[in-house]
């Protein structure tokens, strides 16, 4: 298939899970014989037309549009302040990308990733291209005070698109609840590079050096949190759970890795503790793999998590996990709880520090069982969550949607 992607993130400019997904799925689809062209934002110093491992890339440098648009903006959007510059650039990028797709006239399908690519995607559909809206998250889910305009745009995208792909069954339920047509929605999980996130790659000497750097002793039990220090990730509830954990497991140490708006609050909560450690340094993938390998147990108590790539990376590194499983949680689809045939961790209510502590204590009760859960997690990744499998399922959906339009 000839596939056009609209994504504001693409290497070398990646800020989160969206950019990682588009990077890996593009390469995996190309390996299956499809031709993927990514239309992304351009930046000074980057080539406007590029080829990255067989993936064609067009970087669109936005033209200023503020003078003509600003008079029509609502009070809600004007409240963005400096965000207006981003809005104008975003609309310009979408216009340029849609025009390129129309003028090239060589694509079987157009895919808009999140609302950021929807204006261009819907314009491409008007030009005659089948459109898939790929929902990685929603405004209602990610915002404390959702912008009603973005909520409306996302819903309109679901109505206009020929098909909708989302990242978990939990997200499908959320979209249906928001009014998306249920018959359009397909679930396709993300993948993980299981050859890179592989415990067999870890050098024991390097791992011991990392343990020493953090001051972990041979008898310490390392609990790991990796994620943005934002309210939605449950970092505060995890810290509040630790006193109950330490009552039963006094050798436990919590390592928290991340940055965000809660950074200073988290720092003040862990200050002076021998059991709580905060690292706000950026971790490249190699450092991240070693950090997962350091852990006996990972804890991701997210209050809202459409998918949860950290859960997948931890599982690929054969690490069991305690995860937030209430509400919209893709993590509960990654992690199998103890009642299943091959458990990989524990599901908890992330809003309750007491329940988080219960889950951690249950996991730490039996070290040998914990290792078995980790092996199960790695096996589950290899069976269900490789990028190759994700690409095959994604391509099937693309063909089905494109075929329904022919």
C-alpha atoms as one frame of an Amber mdcrd trajectory, in Angstrom:
protein
   0.000   0.000   0.000   0.958   3.636  -0.493   0.382   5.320   2.858   0.458
   9.015   3.769   1.055   9.842   7.434   0.260  13.189   9.043   2.224  13.426
  12.294   3.661  16.515  13.977   6.352  14.285  15.533   8.991  12.334  13.625
  12.753  11.798  14.083  14.778  13.644  15.046  11.961  15.659  16.662  10.245
  13.272  19.089   8.622  14.468  22.293   6.559  11.476  23.435   4.869   8.215
  22.583   3.278   9.531  19.383   6.656  10.160  17.730   8.018   6.787  18.849
   4.962   5.022  17.438   5.049   6.731  14.043   8.800   6.076  13.736   8.621
   2.351  14.464   5.340   1.564  12.680   6.540   3.376   9.534   9.675   1.242
   9.384   7.760  -1.950  10.152   5.212  -1.235   7.394   8.043  -0.487   4.964
   9.636  -3.840   5.837   6.353  -5.500   4.801   6.588  -3.877   1.352   4.349
  -0.839   1.814   5.487   2.660   0.837   5.127   5.113   3.717   5.402   8.875
   3.282   5.406  10.985   6.459   4.366  14.638   6.366   5.697  16.303   9.500
   6.710  19.706  10.833   9.889  21.235   9.441  12.603  22.905  11.504  15.654
  24.942  10.669  18.632  22.716   9.914  16.585  19.697   8.772  16.168  18.513
   5.194  12.770  19.343   3.748  12.715  16.080   1.762  14.418  13.053   3.240
  14.617   9.266   3.203  15.008   7.470   6.522  15.431   3.741   6.088  13.046
   3.611   3.136  10.473   5.949   4.730   9.978   9.095   2.638   9.740  12.250
   4.748   8.447  15.705   3.842   9.057  18.357   6.486   6.644  21.220   6.021
   7.841  24.586   7.328   4.739  26.581   8.303   4.049  30.051   6.910   2.717
  32.743   9.312  -1.092  32.819   9.203  -1.895  34.716  12.402  -2.894  38.039
  10.880  -5.747  36.496   8.932  -6.949  34.011  11.555  -6.699  35.843  14.867
  -9.910  37.894  14.475 -11.939  34.677  14.286 -10.558  32.968  17.405 -12.671
  32.292  20.489 -11.949  33.393  24.037 -10.904  29.836  24.984  -8.240  29.671
  22.309  -7.070  33.246  22.838  -6.400  32.171  26.419  -3.596  29.964  25.159
  -1.393  33.081  25.023   1.907  32.075  23.441   0.153  28.924  22.261  -1.359
  30.977  19.450   1.940  30.786  17.584   1.763  26.994  17.795  -1.841  27.027
  16.567  -0.985  29.114  13.505   2.003  26.902  12.692  -0.102  23.791  13.168
  -2.811  24.976  10.787  -0.218  26.021   8.217   1.518  22.631   8.492  -1.805
  20.830   7.958  -2.625  22.995   4.924   0.786  22.419   3.316   0.659  18.667
   3.961  -2.856  18.264   2.591  -1.905  20.187  -0.549   1.156  17.939  -1.052
  -0.959  14.791  -0.659  -3.510  16.131  -3.149  -0.927  17.213  -5.715   1.125
  13.984  -5.520  -2.077  11.957  -5.983  -0.346   8.628  -5.366  -1.637   7.414
  -1.996  -4.074   4.617  -1.198  -4.879   5.975   2.238  -4.182   8.959   4.509
  -3.683   8.554   8.269  -4.036  11.473  10.709  -2.319  10.826  14.032  -4.259
  12.482  16.875  -6.128  15.776  16.491  -2.904  17.527  15.487  -3.126  16.008
  12.007  -6.913  16.034  11.659  -7.358  19.341   9.766  -5.010  18.150   7.023
  -6.427  14.644   7.078  -9.991  15.844   6.649  -8.858  18.155   3.842  -7.182
  15.182   2.131 -10.430  13.244   2.403 -12.253  16.080   0.655  -9.676  15.641
  -2.115 -10.746  12.002  -2.473  -8.382  10.017  -0.211  -9.696   7.446   2.297
  -8.972   8.732   5.815  -8.062   6.916   9.014  -8.027   8.856  12.261  -5.506
   7.210  14.613  -6.428   8.147  18.191  -3.541   7.889  20.662  -5.369   9.850
  23.398  -8.243  12.290  23.851  -8.574  15.839  25.111 -11.101  14.687  27.728
  -8.684  12.103  29.058  -5.454  14.083  29.077  -6.710  17.451  30.376  -8.012
  18.546  33.754 -10.078  21.230  32.004 -10.744  19.943  28.463 -10.881  22.494
  25.663 -14.406  22.102  24.192 -13.119  23.054  20.744 -10.640  20.170  20.699
 -13.293  17.798  22.053 -15.532  18.860  19.174 -12.714  18.479  16.616 -11.862
  14.974  17.814 -15.500  13.871  17.644 -15.846  15.375  14.181 -12.759  13.463
  13.107 -14.402  10.224  14.224 -17.501  11.071  12.223 -15.676  12.161   9.057
 -12.955   9.471   8.940 -13.588   6.252   7.060 -12.014   4.312   9.914 -10.674
   4.923  13.412  -7.731   3.092  14.968  -7.042   3.306  18.660  -4.474   1.780
  20.971  -6.473  -0.354  23.427  -9.900  -1.803  24.151 -10.145   0.667  27.022
  -9.694   3.541  24.571 -12.318   2.051  22.258 -14.797   2.093  25.150 -13.879
   5.706  25.900 -14.369   6.750  22.269 -17.769   5.062  22.104 -18.715   6.909
  25.290 -17.693  10.175  23.620 -19.989   9.488  20.673 -17.608   7.964  18.117
 -19.337   5.496  15.749 -18.573   2.063  17.266 -18.547   0.258  13.910 -15.631
   2.394  12.671 -13.282   1.720  15.597 -10.452  -0.815  15.322  -8.064  -1.684
  18.169  -4.418  -2.222  17.316  -1.791  -2.397  20.052   1.559  -0.681  19.832
   4.741  -2.720  19.677   8.123  -2.650  21.343  11.607  -3.373  20.020  12.019
  -6.671  21.858  15.499  -7.180  20.409  16.681  -3.959  22.016  14.691  -4.187
  25.257  16.056  -7.646  25.978  17.522  -8.601  29.389  20.018 -10.857  27.615
  21.728  -7.719  26.222  22.519  -6.311  29.654  26.152  -6.455  30.751  26.292
  -7.611  34.417  29.272  -5.374  35.134  27.489  -2.322  33.772  24.408  -3.193
  35.811  26.441  -3.459  39.020  28.004  -0.085  38.298  24.515   1.406  37.972
  23.419  -0.181  41.261  26.459   1.314  42.951  25.761   4.724  41.433  22.313
   4.738  43.046  23.679   3.299  46.288  21.639   0.092  46.150  22.953  -2.736
  48.296  22.876  -6.441  47.323  19.845  -7.091  49.555  17.830  -4.066  48.480
  14.607  -4.621  46.546  14.344  -2.007  43.784  10.914  -0.667  42.839  10.978
   1.436  39.660   8.700   4.211  38.384   9.498   5.719  34.966   7.191   8.382
  33.607   6.274  12.040  33.451   5.814  13.635  36.853   2.277  14.742  36.077
  -0.907  14.208  38.102  -2.251  11.680  35.594   0.720   9.328  36.145   0.005
   8.702  39.841   3.469   9.545  41.199   2.116  11.240  44.327  -0.131   8.289
  45.191   2.838   5.942  44.750   4.976   7.919  47.211   2.069   7.973  49.663
   1.851   4.179  49.362   5.483   3.584  50.324   5.131   3.736  54.155   2.756
   0.747  53.987   5.175  -1.066  51.695   8.160  -0.407  53.972   6.288  -1.825
  56.965   6.320  -5.245  55.279   9.404  -4.856  53.097  11.928  -2.625  54.909
  14.577  -3.364  52.277  12.526  -1.814  49.479  13.859   1.235  47.614  11.730
   3.297  45.220  13.554   4.813  42.248  11.520   7.459  40.401  12.743   8.600
  36.998  11.060  11.476  35.201  10.340  15.176  34.959   7.196  17.271  34.905
   5.057  19.845  36.652   5.089  17.862  39.908   8.883  17.695  40.021   9.354
  20.086  42.957   6.553  18.507  44.955   7.991  15.024  44.404  11.470  16.263
  45.295  10.202  17.669  48.593   8.408  14.385  49.391  11.493  12.203  48.811
  14.002  14.589  50.379  15.887  13.048  53.290  14.551   9.537  52.690  16.912
   6.588  52.300  14.167   4.629  50.571  12.995   7.145  47.956  15.266   8.328
  45.127  14.412  10.820  42.364  16.306  11.047  39.064  15.213  13.857  36.728
  17.954  13.258  34.141  16.974  12.403  30.569  17.530   8.707  29.852  18.414
   7.584  26.349  17.126   4.149  25.333  20.298   2.349  26.388  20.216   3.932
  29.848  16.520   3.173  30.091  17.083  -0.525  29.312  19.687  -0.752  32.080
  17.359   1.057  34.475  14.593  -1.479  33.827  17.137  -4.260  34.387  17.946
  -2.709  37.759  14.375  -3.176  38.971  12.842  -6.112  40.809   9.390  -4.637
  40.251   8.017  -1.771  38.142   5.048   0.329  39.285   3.007   2.484  36.878
  -0.064   3.722  38.804  -1.474   5.864  35.996  -4.910   7.360  36.512  -5.366
   7.645  32.726  -3.260   5.685  30.241  -4.555   5.008  26.721  -1.810   2.421
  26.182   1.297   2.655  28.359   4.545   2.117  26.446   6.544   1.942  29.705
   4.523  -1.119  30.688   5.478  -2.742  27.411   9.165  -1.854  27.734   9.258
  -3.238  31.279   7.575  -6.451  30.161  10.036  -6.804  27.284  12.827  -6.537
  29.875  11.152  -9.420  31.794  10.048  -7.144  34.626   6.732  -7.691  36.429
   4.604  -4.619  37.075   1.946  -3.178  39.339  -0.296  -0.973  37.199  -3.248
   1.349  37.492  -6.207  -0.518  36.020  -9.207   1.720  36.737 -10.940   3.789
  34.070  -9.194   4.132  30.715  -6.133   1.927  31.129  -4.282   0.163  28.347
  -1.881  -1.041  31.041  -4.427  -3.577  32.264  -4.357  -5.112  28.766  -0.563
  -5.355  28.835  -0.261  -6.753  32.375  -1.972 -10.027  33.340  -3.092 -10.165
  36.983  -2.507 -13.093  39.389  -5.877 -14.708  38.623  -4.798 -15.537  35.045
  -2.918 -18.606  33.791   0.333 -16.698  33.239   0.407 -13.638  35.504   2.788
 -10.772  34.778   1.845  -8.399  37.618  -0.960  -6.864  39.659  -3.847  -4.509
  38.838  -4.629  -1.764  41.383  -6.822   1.292  41.850  -4.312   4.114  41.165
  -6.326   6.686  43.091  -5.817   4.725  46.316  -2.350   4.680  47.929  -3.596
   1.830  50.124  -4.465  -0.276  47.090  -1.141   0.531  45.403   0.650  -0.601
  48.572  -1.436  -3.778  48.639  -0.434  -4.573  45.044   3.266  -3.941  45.674
   3.243  -6.022  48.857   1.468  -8.875  47.080   4.034  -8.824  44.287   6.985
  -8.764  46.694   5.691 -11.619  48.893   7.467 -14.306  46.875  10.726 -13.419
  45.038  10.694 -16.611  42.954   7.098 -16.026  41.881   8.059 -12.461  40.985
  10.795 -13.734  38.652   8.319 -16.145  37.062   5.942 -13.243  36.419   8.794
 -11.428  34.692   9.460 -14.389  32.399   5.759 -14.545  31.580   5.845 -10.832
  30.732   8.691 -11.270  28.243   6.908 -14.231  26.639   3.695 -12.199  26.331
   5.564  -9.409  24.553   7.113 -11.795  22.041   3.689 -13.289  21.287   1.543
 -10.153  21.163   3.486  -6.896  21.180   6.217  -6.876  18.521   6.325  -4.117
  15.928   6.096  -6.774  13.203   2.775  -7.993  14.575   1.537  -4.415  15.024
   2.408  -3.601  11.403   0.644  -6.688  10.040  -2.567  -5.932  11.939  -2.386
  -2.238  11.031  -1.961  -3.055   7.350  -4.999  -5.352   7.474  -7.073  -2.460
   8.823  -5.748  -0.054   6.183  -6.648  -2.497   3.411 -10.116  -3.078   4.848
 -10.831   0.662   5.093  -9.368   1.461   1.657 -11.248  -1.474   0.116 -14.556
  -0.315   1.562 -14.103   2.984  -0.283 -13.287   1.441  -3.682
